[in-house]
Amino acid sequence: MHFGWTEEQQMWRRTVREFAQKKIAPRSREIDTTGHIPADLIKAMAEMGLLAPTVSEEYGGMGMDVTLATIAAEELGRAEISLALPVMYLVQAAWGKVFDLYARPELKQEILPKVTAGKAFLGIATTEPGGGSDIEGATRCKAEKTADGWLLNGEKMYISGIREELAMGGVHMTLVRTDPTADHRGFSFFAVPLKDNPHVTTTLVEDWGRQGISTGGFNMENLPLPDKHLIGEANRGFYYAMEGFTLARILIGATCVGAAEAGLQMGVDYIKQRVAFGKPLATYQGIHFPAAERFTDIETTRLLTYKAAWMADELYGKGAFKHKEVALYAAMSKLRAPIMAFETLNEVANWLGAMGYTKEYPIEMGIRGVRSYSIGAEGGMNIMRMIIARELIGGEYTSPRQ
Ligand SMILES: Cc1cc2nc3c(=O)[nH]c(=O)nc-3n(C[C@H](O)[C@H](O)[C@H](O)COP(=O)(O)OP(=O)(O)OC[C@H]3O[C@@H](n4cnc5c(N)ncnc54)[C@H](O)[C@@H]3O)c2cc1C
């Protein structure tokens, strides 16, 4: 057992931290207020290799392993605690890897170099108006085979990056039914381009957090797609979705660790200089105890998150774990991380007193941002509990469908 970082990992963390603290952190409020990530930041991220770095070099990525991608997620969360930019990062890092693993070479060549260059957006669309947790029960979108490809119909909702894809081009990896008679073995992923697509109409919803990245939906009406837009094998989409969710949940855990630690540090700096009853707040045990709890929670979550990342690398590198084993740790991280980050930032807001309720400090952006993860993005809390309970107790007892 070895808990240290390699030279490469330390160097990568230093590099991303320096970049993120210098270029991104000062723009966090701007991102939240203007509701978008500035183009020059996206360009700078592309130059740093921070857009879908998990994509192989052949398609413009860095072929980065999950642990290094997780380190970057933590540093981006630390710098941009509204979490909009970290979300853009993690969606493309997680689903870019799935795209790279399973899409056809000609489609990868068309899409991925643009994604890694910041000239296209790669999103994920599984959720529908009828629900996101129960993919099997709620998915109505479908694709039917035609002579020269597929015809897609149906609506996706609460999808990140709609406005970004409309602006930049790209695709949303979209999960649809291809075998209406099958259970979870009847789904497939298609690469659906939204921009300038006459068969697609889009909507936007107004979120109350992570304002810099949009959420919305799209409706596909008799959308024809060539065979090359089918990602991987037909009817294997559910499995690819689970793989992407596992990767995304690991990266989410890391963004929460970064945001929580940044918030806690701001709080510690503040209590050392704020005087009440003749002494700095930092001298009161009433502050020490919650600070110690939050500090420990951050480290607990970090350990779970990096264990999951390491397991993912062991899975991809050596086949040393099964996917469901990695999924268990990713779910544990995703269960703890958003709650831990929310509680940490909320606690720090208390220390800041009235200042904590103003926009002078970014704490409120962080509270709004991390809440998206506990409400549902990449799977709600009860879904994490279901995954964990299934491993502990067994699917024959825990399946919600029995
Ligand atoms: C900001 C944001 C961005 C998002 N981006 C994307 C995206 O890019 N792509 C995408 O596909 N989706 C996206 N989503 C949607 C997200 O995946 C869903 O919110 C999530 O899967 C939950 O689905 P739902 O919202 O329909 O809730 P529901 O499935 O209706 O569930 C409602 C609540 O009930 C709980 N629940 C469900 N079943 C059970 C059960 N059996 N037992 C106990 N509790 C249960 C859930 O955990 C949840 O708390 C995003 C969501 C948010 C908030």
PDBQT file of the ligand as one rigid body, heavy atoms in Angstrom, charges set to zero:
ROOT
HETATM    1  C1  LIG A 501     -27.587  21.005 -12.971  1.00  0.00    +0.000 C 
HETATM    2  C2  LIG A 501     -27.929  19.690 -13.570  1.00  0.00    +0.000 A 
HETATM    3  C3  LIG A 501     -27.302  19.283 -14.733  1.00  0.00    +0.000 A 
HETATM    4  C4  LIG A 501     -27.641  18.067 -15.333  1.00  0.00    +0.000 A 
HETATM    5  N1  LIG A 501     -27.001  17.688 -16.475  1.00  0.00    +0.000 NA
HETATM    6  C5  LIG A 501     -27.371  16.522 -17.090  1.00  0.00    +0.000 A 
HETATM    7  C6  LIG A 501     -26.758  16.133 -18.323  1.00  0.00    +0.000 A 
HETATM    8  O1  LIG A 501     -25.850  16.780 -18.829  1.00  0.00    +0.000 OA
HETATM    9  N2  LIG A 501     -27.204  15.015 -18.912  1.00  0.00    +0.000 N 
HETATM   10  C7  LIG A 501     -28.192  14.246 -18.397  1.00  0.00    +0.000 A 
HETATM   11  O2  LIG A 501     -28.545  13.239 -18.992  1.00  0.00    +0.000 OA
HETATM   12  N3  LIG A 501     -28.787  14.590 -17.228  1.00  0.00    +0.000 NA
HETATM   13  C8  LIG A 501     -28.404  15.707 -16.575  1.00  0.00    +0.000 A 
HETATM   14  N4  LIG A 501     -28.983  16.069 -15.390  1.00  0.00    +0.000 N 
HETATM   15  C9  LIG A 501     -30.096  15.294 -14.896  1.00  0.00    +0.000 C 
HETATM   16  C10 LIG A 501     -29.699  14.321 -13.801  1.00  0.00    +0.000 C 
HETATM   17  O3  LIG A 501     -29.017  13.228 -14.354  1.00  0.00    +0.000 OA
HETATM   18  C11 LIG A 501     -31.011  13.915 -13.114  1.00  0.00    +0.000 C 
HETATM   19  O4  LIG A 501     -31.447  15.036 -12.377  1.00  0.00    +0.000 OA
HETATM   20  C12 LIG A 501     -30.853  12.705 -12.214  1.00  0.00    +0.000 C 
HETATM   21  O5  LIG A 501     -30.556  11.555 -12.925  1.00  0.00    +0.000 OA
HETATM   22  C13 LIG A 501     -32.164  12.487 -11.434  1.00  0.00    +0.000 C 
HETATM   23  O6  LIG A 501     -33.242  12.423 -12.313  1.00  0.00    +0.000 OA
HETATM   24  P1  LIG A 501     -34.536  13.350 -12.083  1.00  0.00    +0.000 P 
HETATM   25  O7  LIG A 501     -34.081  14.737 -11.868  1.00  0.00    +0.000 OA
HETATM   26  O8  LIG A 501     -35.471  13.084 -13.190  1.00  0.00    +0.000 OA
HETATM   27  O9  LIG A 501     -35.142  12.856 -10.723  1.00  0.00    +0.000 OA
HETATM   28  P2  LIG A 501     -36.052  11.556 -10.518  1.00  0.00    +0.000 P 
HETATM   29  O10 LIG A 501     -35.486  10.409 -11.232  1.00  0.00    +0.000 OA
HETATM   30  O11 LIG A 501     -37.456  11.929 -10.811  1.00  0.00    +0.000 OA
HETATM   31  O12 LIG A 501     -35.865  11.343  -8.960  1.00  0.00    +0.000 OA
HETATM   32  C14 LIG A 501     -36.349  12.312  -8.015  1.00  0.00    +0.000 C 
HETATM   33  C15 LIG A 501     -35.752  11.994  -6.654  1.00  0.00    +0.000 C 
HETATM   34  O13 LIG A 501     -36.166  10.694  -6.227  1.00  0.00    +0.000 OA
HETATM   35  C16 LIG A 501     -35.021   9.905  -5.910  1.00  0.00    +0.000 C 
HETATM   36  N5  LIG A 501     -35.304   8.501  -6.296  1.00  0.00    +0.000 N 
HETATM   37  C17 LIG A 501     -35.508   8.007  -7.535  1.00  0.00    +0.000 A 
HETATM   38  N6  LIG A 501     -35.760   6.688  -7.464  1.00  0.00    +0.000 NA
HETATM   39  C18 LIG A 501     -35.712   6.333  -6.163  1.00  0.00    +0.000 A 
HETATM   40  C19 LIG A 501     -35.918   5.114  -5.444  1.00  0.00    +0.000 A 
HETATM   41  N7  LIG A 501     -36.176   3.953  -6.085  1.00  0.00    +0.000 N 
HETATM   42  N8  LIG A 501     -35.811   5.124  -4.101  1.00  0.00    +0.000 NA
HETATM   43  C20 LIG A 501     -35.560   6.269  -3.432  1.00  0.00    +0.000 A 
HETATM   44  N9  LIG A 501     -35.355   7.474  -4.048  1.00  0.00    +0.000 NA
HETATM   45  C21 LIG A 501     -35.451   7.497  -5.399  1.00  0.00    +0.000 A 
HETATM   46  C22 LIG A 501     -33.872  10.510  -6.712  1.00  0.00    +0.000 C 
HETATM   47  O14 LIG A 501     -32.606  10.254  -6.121  1.00  0.00    +0.000 OA
HETATM   48  C23 LIG A 501     -34.239  11.993  -6.653  1.00  0.00    +0.000 C 
HETATM   49  O15 LIG A 501     -33.787  12.537  -5.447  1.00  0.00    +0.000 OA
HETATM   50  C24 LIG A 501     -28.628  17.254 -14.737  1.00  0.00    +0.000 A 
HETATM   51  C25 LIG A 501     -29.240  17.662 -13.553  1.00  0.00    +0.000 A 
HETATM   52  C26 LIG A 501     -28.888  18.841 -12.959  1.00  0.00    +0.000 A 
HETATM   53  C27 LIG A 501     -29.529  19.245 -11.667  1.00  0.00    +0.000 C 
ENDROOT
TORSDOF 0
